[in-house]
Amino acid sequence: MKQSPRRQARELVLKTLYASDCGETQPEESFAEIVKDQKLSDKNLQFVRTLFTLVRENLAWADQQITKLAENWDINRIAAIDHMILRMALVEIEHIPDTPVKVVLNEAIELARKFSTYESPGFVNGILDGYVKKREKTV
């Protein structure tokens, strides 16, 4: 089954964030290396660039949200890939309002299902669902 261009774009952002967080290269180098051979439309390439930049700019904010929501979990014990997925989804919910929240949640769960452990989709869903419910109360 062919995946949607937006899902492919989110996977690229995840891979780029993971590579820049875990690797020896600078984030911009990781970004350039990972996206260079991709067949994405200009619109989706711009989405990748925007989401990657927004996540990098809002790391502290995203981690603060995760810390508040991950009760009984030390943020340093969350699997690195799950941590990246949560950061991406939280930032997309807050800073890319044209993407419906349900789509962001579904995409994050699918990324966790594809790239992480058996328990990860439920964990990611629980954190993000808690954030959305808290956010809806304040809006």
ABEGO torsion letter per residue (X at the ends): XBBBAAAAAAAAAAAAAAAAAABABBAAAAAAAAAAABBBBAAAAAAAAAAAAAAAAAAAAAAAAAAAABBGBBAAABBAAAAAAAAAAAAAAAABAABBAAAAAAAAAAAAAAABBAAAAAAAAAAAAAAAAAAAAAX
